[in-house]
Amino acid sequence: MDLYIAVIRIRLNQLLKNIILAAIFYFISIGQTATGQTSIDSLLDLAYQIYSENPTKSFEYAQLAKTKALEQGDHSYDAEIGYCVARYYVLTTKYDLASAQLTETIALCEENNDLFNLASIYSLKAIMLGKIGDFNGAHSLQLKSISLEKESGDLYAYHMAIANFSLDYMELGDLDSMKIWLEVLDSIAPLINGDEAYYRAQNWGIYHKEKGNIRKANEQLNIALELAEKQQLTDSKATVYALLAGNYRAIGNYSSAEASAMAGYQLAQENHLIFEASENLIELIEVLKEQNKFKEALTWQTALIKIEKEIYDLEKIQKVKRIEGQLKLAEKEKIIAQGEADLKASELIGQQAKTRNTWMYGIVIIVCLLLFFIIFIFVKTKKLNSTIRHQKKEVEIKSENLEEALTNIHDSLEYSKLIQKAMLPSPEVLQRSFKDHFVLYEPKDIVSGDFYWLHQTETVTIIAVGDCTGHGVPGAMVSMVCHEALNKTVKELGIYKPGEILDEVRKMVIKTFEKSKDNLHDGMDICLCAINNNSLSYAGAHNPLWILRGNDIIVTKGDKQPIGNFDLQQPFTTHDLELEDRDKIYLFSDGYADQFGGEKGKKMKSANMKKLLLTIKNEPMMEQRSSLKSAFDRWKGDLEQIDDVCIIGIKIND
């Protein structure tokens, strides 16, 4: 119950945050109007203040500060701005951008001997390296950060560096060392008054979990959750939810585990926390599997694959590794250059203090050292080149195998597309049936869960638009079942009344899926019409029929039940309608109206679709198709198409 309350509190907190942010923007705009500008200090202060609760807005403030600093030619804030920008890139898994920004900022701090900011940058870079699996590199950088923070005397920063350092030992499997550093945290905690208490509670919770003491782990993690909520640490809350979900799952408390993982995932999604979203999805999928909820788990697995593809994007990680490799090489070259400079200085002193013979011996020694150094570099370079060639060959082989597999999958889908297209009525068949019509068919993927179907006799033309469960390959498989059921019902059994057609199709679909041991509940929504001159009979499963007559759109709703396994099954209703000349009939799935887009990224909805049809009502049907397609593309913009789209428009003869 506490977790459900926590979810409600998250929603209320989010509303409060939005109100506060609106007020902040208002006062900033007032300040800009009054003074003509906002100081860089103010922007960076805002970026630090709201980072925990709204990382995206914090990043925007940092970018504004960067722009203003460039306009003013003021480089005194470059290190702080670089830290804020890199911190957001790490949080949102843009590791290639984070690595480039961190490298630039580290060089700047080292050049200016800015040890305070350098310690923070080292710690942030260690966190990034840990997230891409370079735990040894992360451990080394955390050691540097701790040393600098201790030297600076900033106890809070020193505390945070140790907190991150203790987690490195957990990743390296050294729980004894992790405990030692956690005890160091506890020893300096009384000297600090900040949000550090959360990180101690979180890390102790992780330690007890790794040691198998779930009770103690949950005690600490619940303390961490309360602190994170009190201090508005958004990403930390999402992390704690994932940790709690894992603990609840370990002791078999599946309801709490599922609620915790779902709360963390929703919080992460609302705040664009990709890494935290993946942590919670992993726990959610595991708890669903352990409850044998495999279908729900598969649905969430699809979302997880998409997120992890973004987090662990091979190109981004390889780019980070190239940047890190170049940085290490530059450091080595710097050490070598420094060594050569020291050696030359030593030679100069020796030349002034020694006799000519000693000077000659010195030259001989230097030559020998140089020869040894050249041989050493030659051997190392040869070995390194051999290793690089071997690794390159392995990468090329894996890349070729992956490319071949992807090609095979794509070829299979393209062939499936041809098979599915062969099921659909041909343009010639549609033209014989309806002189003035259009078909807008836009699958989300290569194959589609939407389809359209037609059967014509001497007296009646039956046409339908079906929307099967899912899209892509699963949706296409269900559409094959539903398409075949329509063919058998109408062509073999000779049933022409729309309601009776849907009743019989439902029986066939349920019977098909009852054969599976997995208790599948797939099916479809459909709009089906039988047209005989100016008489029309219609039946629908969820999907309505629209008739555009004059300046009005007449909506005939379908039954609120699908073609498939449904608890409250009723016979489908047949609606008999009289058509008038110049009427326009529209059959469609819900993909067009459900598409997200526009300025606010919201659904188009049926109301906007109706307004669009009324706007283009006087256009020929094929031009209406073009107008609908253009409007859909403009609405969608750069967003992803979320579902298959199918619309059929038919004009009754003048």
VONU-688443 format. One record per residue: x, y, z of N, C-alpha, C in turn. Coordinates in steps of 0.2 Angstrom, whole numbers, plus 5000, padded with zeros to 4 digits. Example, Ala and Ser with C-alpha at 12.3 -4.5 7.8 and 13.67 -1.06 7.14 Angstrom:
// VONU-688443
506649725039506249785039506649845039;506449895035506849955036506450005039;
// end
This chain:
// VONU-688443
500449945000500050005000500450065000;501050065004501450125004501750144997;501850084993502150104986501550134982;500950114983500450144979500350224981;500450234987500350304990500950344987;501550314987502150344984502050364977;501650324973501550344966501050404965;500550404970500150464970500550524972;500950514977501350574979501850594973;502050554969502450574964502050614959;501450594958501050634953500950704956;500750714963500650774966501250814966;501850784967502450824967502650854960;502450804955502650834948502250894946;501550894949501150954947501451014951;501651004957501951054961502551084958;502951034955503551064952503451104946;502951084942502751124936502551194938;502151194943501951264945502551304947;503051274951503651314953504051334947;504151284943504551304937504151364933;503551364932503151414929503351484932;503251484939503451544943504151564942;504651514942505351534940505451564934;505051534929505151564922504851634922;504251644925503951714926504451764928;504751744934505151794937505851804933;506051754930506651764925506451814920;505851804917505651844911505551914914;505351924920505251994923505952024924;506451984926507052004927507452024921;507351984916507552004909507352064906;506652074907506352134905506652204908;506752194915506952254919507652264918;508052214917508752224917509052214910;508752184906508952174899509352114899;509552074904509852014904509851974911;509951914910510051874916510751854917;511051854923511751844924511951774923;512551754921512751684921512751654927;512951694933512851664939512151634941;511651674939510951664941510751594937;510951594931510751534927511051474930;511751474931512051414934511751394941;511551444945511251434952510651394951;510251414946509551384944509751314942;510251304937510451234935510551194940;510951214945511151174951510551154956;510151214957509551204961509051154959;508851154953508351114950508551044947;509251034947509450974944509150904946;509050904953508850844956508150824954;507750874953507050864952506850874945;507250914941507050924934507750924930;508050874928508750874925508650904918;508150894914508050924908508051004908;507751034913507651104913508351134916;508651094920509351114922509851114916;509751064912510251074906510051134902;509451144901509251204897509551274900;509551274907509851334910510651334909;510951274909511651274908511851294901;511451274896511451294889511451374888;510951404892510851474891511451504894;511651484900512251514903512851504898;512951454894513451444889513451494884;512851504881512651554876512851624878;512651644884512751704887513551714888;513851664890514551674892514951684885;514751644880515051654873514951724871;514251754871514151824869514551874873;514651864879515051914883515851894883;516051844880516751824880517051814886;516551784891516851774898516951694898;517551674899517751604900517851584907;517651624912517851604919517351554921;516751544918516251494920516251424916;516751424911516751364907516751294910;517151294916517251224919516551204922;516151254926515551244929515051224923;515051264918514551254912514651184910;515351164908515551094906515251044910;515351054917515151004922514350994921;513951044921513251044921513051004914;513351024909513150994902513350924902;513950904904514150834904513750794909;513550814914513150784919512450764916;512150804912511550794909511650734904;512150744900512350694895512450624898;512750614903512850554907512150524909;511750574912511150554914510650524909;510650554903510250534897510650484893;511150454895511550404891511850424884;511950494884512250514878513050514879;513350454879513950444882514550474877;514350474871514850504866514950574867;514350614868514350684869514650694876;514550654881514750664888515550664888;515750604885516550594885516850654881;516650684876516950744873516950804877;516350814880516250874885516750864891;516750804894517250794900517950804898;518150774892518850784890519050854889;518650894886518750964885518751004892;518350984897518351014903518850994907;519150934907519650914911520350954909;520350954902520950994900520951064902;520351094902520251164904520451174912;520251124916520351134923521151124924;521451074921522151064922522551124920;522351154914522751214912522651264917;522051274920522051334925522151314932;522351244933522451224940521851224944;521251214941520651224945520451154948;520751134954520751074957520051064959;519651114962519051104964518551074959;518551104953518051074948518351014945;519051004945519350944942519150884946;519050894952518850834957518150814955;517650854954516950844952516950814945;517350834940517350814934517650734934;518150724937518450654938517850614940;517550634946517050584949516450574943;516250624940515750614935515950574929;516550584927516850534922516850464924;517050454930517050384933516350354933;515850394934515150364934515050344927;515250384922515050374915515450304913;516050304915516450244913516150174916;515950184922515550124925514950104922;514550154919513950134916514050104909;514650114906514850074900515250014901;515349994907515749934909516449944910;516750004910517450004911517550024919;517549974923517549974930518249994933;518749964930519449984932519550054930;519350084925519450154923519150194928;518450174929518050214934518350214941;518650154943518950154950519550204950;519950204945520550244945520350314946;519850334942519650404942519350424949;518950384952518750394958519250404964;519750364963520350374968520650444967;520750474961520950534959520550594962;519850584961519350624964519350634971;519450574975519450574982520050614985;520650594981521250634984521150704983;520850734977520850804976520350834981;519750794982519250824987519450824994;519850774996520150775003520650835004;521050844998521550904998521150974999;520550974995520251044995519951055002;519751005006519451015013518651025012;518351015006517651015005517350945008;517150945014516850885017516250855013;515850895010515250875007515450835000;515950874996516150844990516550774991;516950784997517350724999516850665000;516350675004515850625006515550594999;515350634994515050614988515550574984;516150594984516650554980516750484983;516750474990516750414994516150374992;515550404992514950364991515050334984;515250374979515350344972515850284972;516350294976516950254976516750184979;516350184984516050124988515650084983;515350114978514950074973515350044968;515950074967516450044962516649974965;516749964972516949904975516449854974;515749874974515249824973515249804966;515349844961515449824954516049774953;516549784957517149744957517149674961;516549674964516449614968516749604975;517049664977517449664984516949704989;516549664992516049684997516349705003;516949675005517249695011517549765011;517849785005518149855004517549905004;516949875001516449925000516149945007;516149895012515949905019516349955022;517049945021517549995024517450065023;517350075016517150145014516550165016;516050125017515350145019515450165027;515850135030515950155037516350225038;516750235033517050295033516550355031;516050335027515550385026515150405032;514950345036514650355042515050405047;515650395047516150425052516150505051;516050525044516150595043515450625042;514850585042514250615041513950665046;514150655053513950715058514250775056;514750785052515050845051514750885045;514250855041513950875035513150885036;512950935033512150945033511950955026;511750905023511550905016511150845014;511150835007510750775005511150715005;511750715008512150655008511850595011;511350605016511050545020510750505015;510450525009510150485005510650435002;511250455000511750414997512050355002;512050375008512250325013511750275013;511150295014510550245015510550195009;510550225003510550194996511150134996;511750164998512350114997512350065002;512150075008512050025013511549975011;510950005008510449955006510749905000;511149934996511449894990511949844994;512249864998512749815002512449765005;511849775009511549725012511149675007;510949705002510649664996511149614994;511749634992512249594989512449544994;512449555001512549515006512049465007;511449475004510849425005510449445011;510549495014510149515020509549565017;509049535015508549575012508149625017;508049605023507649645028508049705029;508749705030509149765032509149805025;509249775020509249805013508649855012;508049825014507349855013507349915018;507549905024507549955029507950025026;508550005024508950065021508650095015;508450055011508150075004507550125005;507050105010506450135012506650205015;507250205019507450275021507750315016;508050285011508350315005507750345001;507150305000506650334996506250394999;506250395006505950445010506350515009;507050505009507450555008507450585001;507450534996507450564989506850604988;506250574991505650614989505650684993;505950684999505950745003506350795000;506950774997507450814994507350824987;506850794984506650794977507250774972;507550714974508050684970507750634965;507550664959507150624954507450564952;508050564949508350504947508550454953;508650484959508850434964508150394966;507550434966506950394967506850334963;506950354956506850304951507350244952;507950254954508450204956508250164962;508050194967507750154973507250114972;506750134968506150094966506450034963;506850034958507149974955507449924960;507849954965508249914970507649884974;507149914976506649884981506249834977;506149844970505749794966506149724966;506849734966507249674966507249634972;507249674978507249644985506549614986;505949644984505349614985505249554981;505549554975505549494970505949434974;506449454977506849404980506549364985;506049394989505749364995505049344993;504849354986504249324984503649374984;503749434986503249484987503149514980;502749484976502749504969502349564968;501749574971501349634970501749694972;502149694978502549754979503049764974;503349704972503949714967503649744961;503049724959502849744952502649824953;502349844959502149914960502749954960;503249934964503849974964504149984958;504249934954504549934947504149984942;503549974943503050014938503150094941;503150104947503250174950503850204947;504450164948505050194946505050204938;504750154934504750164927504450224925;503850234928503450294926503750364928;504050364934504450424936505050434931;505450384929505950384924505750414917;505150384915504850404909504750484909;504350504914504150574915504750624915;505350594917505850644917506450624913;506350584908506750564902507450534905;507350494910507950454913507950384910;508350384905508350324901508650264905;509250274908509550224912509150194917;508850244921508350224927507750184924;507550204918506950174915507150094914;507750084911507950014910508049974916;508250004921508349964928507649944930;507149984930506549964932506149914928;506249924921505949884916506249814917;506949804919507249744920506849704926;506749744931506449714937505749694936;505349734932504649724930504649664926;505049654921505049594917505149534921;505649534925505849474929505249454934;504949504937504349484942503749454938;503649484932503149454928503249384926;503849374924504049304922503949254928;504149274934504149234940503349224941;502949264939502249254940501849224934;502349194929502049164923501649214919;501749274920501349324915501849344909;501849294905502349294900502149344894;501549354893501349394888501449474890;501249484896501449554899502249564899;502549514901503349524901503549534894;503249504889503549514882503349584880;502849614882502649674880503149724882;503349714889503849764892504549744889;504649684887505349674884505449714878;504949724874504949764868505149834870;504849864875505049924877505749934880;505949874883506649874886507149874881;507049834875507549824870507649894867;507049924866507149994863507550044867;507450044874507850084878508550064878;508749994879509349974879509749984873;509449984867509749994861510050064861;509650114864509850184864510450194869;510350154875510850164880511550134878;511550074875512150034874512250034866;512050094863512250104856512950094855;513050044850513750024849514150084846;513850124842514250174839514450224844;513950244849514150294854514750264859;514650204861515150174865515850164862;515850144856516450144852516750214851;516350264850516650334850516950354857;516550334862516850354869517550324870;517550254868518250224868518750254864;518550274858519050304854519350374857;518850414860519050474863519550454869;519350404873519750384879520450364877;520450324871521050304869521550354867;521250404863521650464861521850504867;521450504872521650544878522250514882;522150444883522750404886523350414882;523350414875523950414871524250484872;523750534872524050604873524450614880;524150574885524450584892525150544892;525150494888525850454887526350504884;526050534878526550574875526750634879;526350664883526450714888527050694893;526950634895527450604900528150594897;528150564891528750554887529050624886;528650674883528950744882529250774888;528950764894529150794900529850754902;529850684901530450654903531050674898;530850684892531450704888531650774890;531250824892531450884894531850884900;531650834905532050834911532750804910;532750754905533350724903533850774900;533550824896534050874893534250924898;533850944903534050984908534650954912;534550884913535050854917535750844913;535650844907536250844903536650904903;536250964903536551024903536951044909;536651014915537051024921537650984922;537550924919538150874918538750904914;538550944909539050974904539451024908;539051064912539451114916539851094921;539751034924540051014930540650964929;540550934923541050874922541550894917;542050854916542650864911542350844904;542850854899542650834893542550754892;542950714895542850644895542150624898;542050654904541450634907540850654902;540950714899540450734894540350684889;540850654886540850604881540550544883;540650524889540350464892539550474893;539450534894538750554895538350544888;538750574883538350564876538250494874;538750454876538750374874538150344878;538050364885537550344889536850364886;536850424884536250454881536050414874;536550404870536450364864536150294865;536450264870536250194872535550194875;535350244879534650254881534150264876;534350304871533950324865533850254861;534350224860534350154856533850104860;533950104867533550054870532850084870;532750144871532050174870531750164864;532150164858531850154851531650084851;532150044853531949964853531349954857;531349974863530749964867530049984863;530050054861529450074857529350034851;529850014848529749974842529349904843;529649874849529349804851528649814853;528549874857527849884860527349904854;527649944849527149964844526949904840;527449854839527349794835526849754838;526949744845526449704848525749734848;525749804849525049834849524749834842;525149844837524849834830524549764829;524949714832524649644831523949634834;523949664841523349664844522749694841;522949754838522449794835522149754829;522649724825522449694819521949634821;522149594826521749544828521049564831;521049614834520349644837519949674831;520249704826519949724820519649674816;519949614816519749554812519149524815;519149524822518549494826517949544825;518049604825517549654825517249644818;517649644813517449634806516949574805;517249514808516849454807516149464811;516149484817515549494820515049544816;515349594814514949644810514649614804;515049564800514749534794514249484796;514349444802513749404804513149444806;513249494809512649534811512249564805;512649584800512349614794512049564790;512349504790511949444786511349424790;511349424797510749404800510149464799;510349524799509849574798509649574791;510049564786509849554779509349504779;509449444782508949384781508349404784;508349434790507749454793507349504789;507649554786507349604782507049574775;507449524772507149494766506549454768;506549414774505949374776505349424777;505449484780504949524781504649554774;505149574770504949594763504549544759;504749484760504349434757503649424760;503649424767502949424770502549484768;502849544767502449604765502149584758;502449554753502149534747501549484748;501649434753501149384754500549424756;500649474761500049504764499749554759;500149584755499849624749499449584745;499649524743499249484739498549464742;498449464748497849454752497349514750;497649574750497249634749496849634742;496249664742495949674735496449724731;496449704725496849734720496549804718;496949854716496649914714496049904708;496249854704495749844698495049824701;495049774706494449754709494049804713;494449854716494149904720493849954715;494149964709493950014704493249984701;493249924700492649894697492049904702;492249894708491649904713491449974715;491950024715491850094717492250134712;491850174708492150214703492650274706;492350304712492650354715492850334722;493450324723493650294730494350314731;494550304737495350304739495450254744;496050234745496350184750496950214753;496950234759497550264762497850204767;498350174765498650114769499350124771;499450134777500150154779500350114785;500650054784500850014789501450044794;501450034800501950054804502650024803;502549954802503149924800503149894793;503549844791503549814785502849784783;502649744788502049704788501549744793;500949724792500449764796499949724799;499649754805499049714808498349744805;498349794801497749824798497749794791;497149784789497049754782496349774780;496149774773495549784771495349734766;494649714766494449654763493749674759;493649644753493049654749492849594745;492149584745491849534741491249564738;491149544731490649564727490249514724;489549524724489149474721488749514716;488249484712487849524707487449584711;487249574717486849624720487149664726;487649634729487949674735488649664735;488949724737489649724738489849734746;490249694748490449694755491149714756;491249764760491949794761492049804769;492649794771492849794778493549824779;493649854784494349874787494449844794;494949804794495049764800495749794804;495649794810496249824814496449764819;496949724818497049664822497549684828;497549644833497949654839498649664837;498949724839499749734838499849754831;500449764829500649784823501349744821;501649754815502249714813502049644812;502549604814502449524813501849504817;501749514823501249484827500549504824;500449574823499849594820499749564813;500249554809500149524802499849454803;500149414808499949344809499249344811;498949384816498249394818497849414812;498049454807497649474802497549424797;498049374796497949314792497349274794;497349264801496849224804496149254803;496049324804495449354803495249364796;495749374791495549374784495249314782;495649254784495349194782494649174785;494549204791493849194794493349224790;493449284787493049324783492849284777;493449264774493349224767492849164768;492949124773492549064775491849084776;491749134780491049154782490649184776;490949224772490549254766490549204760;491149184758491249154752491049074752;491149044758490948974759490248964762;490149004767489548994771488949034768;489149084764488649124761488249174765;488549194771488249244775488349314773;487849354772487949424769487749474774;487349454779487149514784487749524788;487949594789488549614793488549584800;488049594804488049574811488149494811;487849454807487949384807488649364804;488949404800489549394797490049394803;490049454807490449464813490349414818;489749384819489649334824490049274822;489949254816490249194813491049194813;491249254811492049274811492249264818;491949294823492149284830492249214832;491749174831491749104832492449074830;492549084823493149054820493749074823;493849144825494449174828494549144835;494049134839494049114845494249034845;493949004840494148934839494848924837;495148964833495848964831496348974837;496149024841496649034846496548994852;495948954853495848904858496348844858;496648834852497048784851497748794854;497848854856498548874859498448854867;499048834870499048824877499148884880;499348934877499549004880498949044882;498349024880497749064882497749134879;497849134872497949194868497249234868;497249304869496649344868496749394862;497049374857497149414851496449414847;496349464843495749474839495849534835;495249564834495249624830494649674831;494749734829494149784829494049784821;493449804819493249804812492649844811;492649874805492049904802491849874795;491249844795491049804789490349834786;490349834780489749864776489549824771;488949814770488649784764488249834760;488449844754488149904750487749874744;487149894743486649874738486349934735;486649964730486350024727486350074732;485750104734485750154739485650134746;485650064747485550034754486150014757;486250024763486950004766486749974773;487049914774487049884781487749884784;487749894790488449904794488349864800;488949834802489049814809489849824810;489949834817490649854819490849824825;491449814826491749794833492149854835;491949894839492249954841492350004836;492549994830492650044824491950064821;491850134821491250164818491250164811;490650184808490650204801490450274801;490750314796490650384795490350394789;489750434788489550454782489550534782;489850564777489850634776489350654771;488850694774488250714770488150784771;488350824765488250894766488850924770;488650954775489150984780489150944787;488850884787488850844793489150784792;489450754797489650684797489250644802;488850594799488450554802488850494805;488850484811489250424814488850374817;488950314814488650254817489150214821;488950204827489450174831489450094831;489950064832489949984832489849964839;489749894840489649864847490349874850;490349884857490949894861491149824863;491349784858491649714860492049704853;492649664855493049644849492849584846;493149564840493149504837493649464841;493449424845493949384849493649364856;494049334860493849314867493649374871;493049374873492749434877492249404882;492349434888491849404894491149414892;490949474890490249484889490049484882;490049424879489949424871489149434870;489049474865488349484863488349484855;487749464852487749464845487849534842;488249534837488349604834487749634830;487649694831487049734829487149754821;486649744817486649764810486249824810;486549874807486249944806486049954799;485449964797485249974790485150044789;485450074784485450144782485350154775;484950214774484850234767485350284765;485650274759486150324757485850374752;486150434751485950484747486550494742;486350524736486850534731487350584734;487950574732488550624734488750604741;488450554745488650534751489350514751;489750524756490450494756490450444762;490750384761490750334766491450324768;491650324775492350314777492350254782;492750214780492950154785493650164787;493850154793494550164795494650124802;495350114803495550094809495750154814;495950144820496150194825496850224824;497250204819497950224819498050294817;497550324813497650394811497450444817;496850424820496650474825497150464831;497450414833497850394839498550424838;498750444832499450464831499650534835;500250524839500450584842500850634838;500750694839501050744835500850814837;500850864832500650934833501150964837;501051024839501551064843501651044850;501051004853501150984860501250904860;501350874855501450804855500950764857;500250784856499650744858499350704853;498850664854498450624849498050674845;498050654838497650694834496850694836;496650634838495950624840495450624834;494850594835494350594830494050664828;494050704833493750774832494150804826;494750804827495250844822495150804815;495050744815495050704809494350724806;493850734809493250754806493250824803;493550864807493650934804494050934798;494550894797494950884791494550864786;494150814787493750784781493250834779;492950874784492450924782492850984777;493450994779493851044775493951024768;494050954767494250934760493650894757;493050904759492450864757492350874750;492450934747492350944740492850914735;493450894738493950864733493750794731;494050784725493950714722494250664727;494050604727494250554733494950544733;495250534727496050524726496350584729;496150644728496450704731496350704738;495750684741495650674748496250634751;496350574748496950534750497550574751;497750614746498350654746498350704752;497750734753497650784758497750754765;497450694766497450654772498150634774;498550604769499250584770499650644772;499550704768500050764770499850784777;499250784779499050814785499350764791;499350704789499550654794500350664795;500650674789501450684790501650744793;501250794792501350864796501250854803;500650824805500550814812501050764815;501250714812501750664815502450704816;502650744811503250774811503850724812;504250734817504850694818504650634823;504050634825503850584830503850514826;503850464830503750394827503050374826;502850344820502150324819502050264824;501450274828501350224834500950164832;500550164826500150114824500050114817;499750054814499650054807499050094806;499050124799498450164797498150144791;497450134791497050114785496450154785;496350184780495650224779495450214772;494850194771494450184764493950234764;493950274758493450324757493050304750;492350314751491950294745491450344744;491350364737490850414736490350384732;489650394734489150364731488950414725;488750384720488750414713488250474714;488450524710488050584709487350574706;
// end
